[in-house]
Amino acid sequence: MDRRPGLSVRVKLALSYAGFLMVAGSLLLAAVWVFLLRYVPEVIQGPGPFIPNRSDLQRAFVPRAAVVMAFLLAFGLVGGWVLARRMLAPLDRITKATRLAANGSLSHRIELGGRSDEFRELADAFDTMLARLEAQVAEQQRFAANASHELRTPLAITQTLLEVAVKDPNRDVAALLDVLQTVNGRAIDLTEALLLLSRSDQRAFRREQVDLSLVAEDAAETLLPVAEERGVAIETSGEIASTEGSPTLLLQMTTNLLHNAIVHNLAHQGMVQVTTRLEGSTVELTVENTGEQLTPQVLSTLTEPFQRGTERIRQDHPGVGLGLAIVNSIVQAHDGALALAPRPGGGLRVTVRLPASRQ
């Protein structure tokens, strides 16, 4: 935004200090006149010792008062300039940090020392904002790199299949179409998952009252054929757990958790348990499944984008690697918390905690 040039804050503060001293000096001189000089009588000097009268005191007082006022003016300007420089030094550091951030350098920190005051609170808040921005930018860059890599794979496969088909006119068209449909479906799933993840990150949704127990039942009913095909039993139980949020996103969150629990049931005749409950000012949705014993190293990466667990899971169900990443993003968008823990005997227990509805 273009602005007309004006006086700096330092100059304004210096002029303000000088003006304050001038006003204070003028009031002091006025008080001397009002309460002292005006009561000195104006007498006619006669023979005898010299006695100063009002006129004599005025002639002696006015020049010296002018000198004092000039000194106050100079002292106010110089002192105000020095004091303004010291007071505005933190603001200069904040301004430099802002310019560096505007040029793309988010790693710089102000780290303003000293006791707490308005400037230091501003500097601390700015440092916190820079740290969060740096983390978000790094996450977005890493996510974009992973997403581009994941999207490149199905496109490259499609391109290779088409080139082979062009070179081999006798190739089985039906088999080629089946492969192309599978690859294209995975690309569509990945794109939709990326859009859903972006939507939840931006919190672009309208909040409504949602009962997680009903959402869990809907998700379980939808995924029942998938569970039956894999020989996995789904059990849902719990009490009414009302929260506020997007019904679509919360259903997607629960569906992802259930789907993840089903496909990661590596043992035949596995089990998935879904429970909901109200715990004070929060509601909890817990999904646990039987499966392999998970290590802390694996647990720490499950909510990262494009992480798909063990090699066996990658072979049996490649997916797009965004299931728990989307869940984590939706939970954060609803001001909740996601907790992952290994299930005793093998498998995973996922607990989602969300603020309870106020109604």
Summary of the structure (lengths in Angstrom):
residues: 359
radius of gyration: 37.8
end to end distance: 45.8
largest distance: 141.9
contacts: 1001
relative contact order: 0.07
helix: 60%
strand: 13%
